[in-house]
Amino acid sequence: MMHHVSIRTANIHRAIAFYEQLGFEVNERFTTGYTLACWMQGQLGRIELIEIPQPKLAPDTFGDEHYVGYYHISFDLTEVTPDLPSWLKTLQTQFKTLTQENSDLYQPLKVLLEPTQQMIATQVYEVMFIADRDGLPLEFIRCLR
């Protein structure tokens, strides 16, 4: 069983705000060496955010077809929503409103791949990708039964 996924971020406050919109809640704040960090947990699992001083942009793991390494985090929404298009539309509206209220903390949601159906192994899934606050790709899937 996976314990958590660790995500390095340029700004932990913006990252927390982003992941809170996906249903994660901070359950512990701490420092790791010289920098801020936290655990966030929710229905979709557990993540660790670590703020990186003097951050460098991450490689374009989604757009660069020759990139080798970690690709994305995938969240299973099968038990969370009846369909990805309506879930995405709600999330986009949420981020649009939040951006208008506080553009220092939020930005409009960046969709990397609109919801689509894909055959993965022997199962059909609804699949979509968005980017987090630092541009890292996040996949959301729903098993179509």
C-alpha positions in Angstrom: 0.0 0.0 0.0 1.3 3.5 -0.9 1.8 5.8 2.1 1.8 9.1 0.3 2.9 11.1 -2.7 5.4 13.9 -2.1 5.1 17.0 -4.2 7.7 19.8 -4.3 6.1 23.2 -4.8 7.3 26.8 -5.4 4.7 28.2 -3.0 3.2 26.0 -0.3 0.3 28.3 0.4 -0.8 28.3 -3.3 -0.4 24.5 -3.5 -2.4 24.0 -0.3 -5.2 26.2 -1.7 -5.2 24.2 -4.9 -5.3 20.8 -3.3 -8.0 21.9 -0.9 -10.2 22.4 -3.9 -9.6 18.7 -4.8 -10.9 17.7 -1.3 -7.6 17.4 0.6 -7.2 19.0 4.1 -4.0 19.9 5.9 -3.7 17.5 8.9 -0.2 18.4 9.9 2.3 21.2 9.2 6.0 20.8 9.8 9.4 21.8 8.5 11.7 19.5 6.7 15.2 20.8 7.3 15.0 24.4 6.3 11.6 24.6 4.5 7.9 24.4 5.1 6.0 21.2 4.5 2.6 19.6 5.3 0.6 16.4 5.1 -2.7 16.7 3.4 -5.3 13.9 3.4 -8.7 13.4 1.8 -10.9 10.9 0.1 -8.4 10.7 -2.8 -5.4 9.7 -0.6 -2.5 11.4 1.2 0.0 13.9 -0.2 3.0 15.7 1.3 3.7 19.2 0.0 7.2 20.6 0.4 8.1 24.2 -0.4 11.3 24.6 -2.4 13.3 27.8 -1.9 14.7 29.1 -5.2 12.5 26.7 -7.3 13.3 25.7 -10.9 10.5 24.8 -13.3 9.7 21.2 -13.6 10.2 19.4 -17.0 7.1 19.2 -19.2 6.3 15.6 -18.3 2.9 15.7 -20.0 3.9 17.4 -23.3 7.4 16.0 -23.8 6.9 12.5 -25.3 10.6 11.7 -24.8 10.6 12.5 -21.1 11.7 9.6 -18.9 10.8 9.6 -15.2 7.8 10.1 -13.0 4.9 11.1 -15.2 1.8 11.9 -13.1 -0.3 11.1 -10.1 -3.7 9.4 -10.9 -6.8 9.8 -8.8 -9.7 7.3 -9.1 -13.0 9.2 -9.0 -15.2 6.1 -9.8 -16.9 6.3 -6.4 -16.8 10.1 -6.2 -18.7 11.4 -9.3 -21.1 9.9 -11.9 -19.1 11.5 -14.8 -15.9 13.4 -15.3 -17.2 16.2 -17.6 -19.6 17.5 -15.0 -17.0 17.1 -12.2 -14.5 19.1 -14.3 -17.1 21.8 -15.1 -17.8 22.3 -11.4 -14.1 22.4 -10.6 -13.5 25.0 -13.4 -16.3 27.2 -12.1 -14.9 26.9 -8.6 -11.4 28.0 -9.7 -12.8 30.8 -11.8 -14.7 32.2 -8.9 -11.8 31.8 -6.5 -9.4 33.4 -9.0 -11.7 36.5 -9.2 -11.8 36.7 -5.4 -8.0 36.1 -4.8 -5.7 36.1 -7.8 -2.6 35.9 -5.6 -3.6 32.5 -4.3 -5.6 31.0 -7.2 -5.4 30.9 -11.0 -7.9 29.4 -13.5 -7.8 25.7 -13.8 -5.5 24.5 -16.6 -6.9 21.5 -18.4 -4.3 19.3 -20.1 -6.7 16.7 -21.5 -10.5 17.1 -21.6 -12.5 14.1 -20.4 -12.3 11.3 -22.9 -12.8 7.5 -22.9 -9.8 5.3 -23.1 -9.3 1.5 -23.2 -6.6 0.8 -20.6 -5.7 -2.9 -20.5 -9.1 -4.6 -20.5 -11.1 -1.9 -19.0 -12.8 1.3 -20.4 -12.1 4.5 -18.4 -13.1 8.1 -18.5 -9.8 9.9 -18.3 -8.8 13.6 -17.9 -5.7 15.6 -16.9 -5.3 18.9 -15.2 -2.2 20.8 -14.1 -1.6 21.7 -10.4 -0.4 25.1 -9.3 3.1 24.3 -10.3 2.1 22.8 -13.7 2.5 19.1 -12.6 0.1 16.8 -14.4 -2.7 15.2 -12.4 -4.8 12.4 -13.9 -8.4 11.7 -12.9 -10.0 8.4 -14.0 -13.4 6.8 -13.7 -14.0 3.1 -14.4 -16.9 2.7 -16.8 -18.8 -0.4 -15.7 
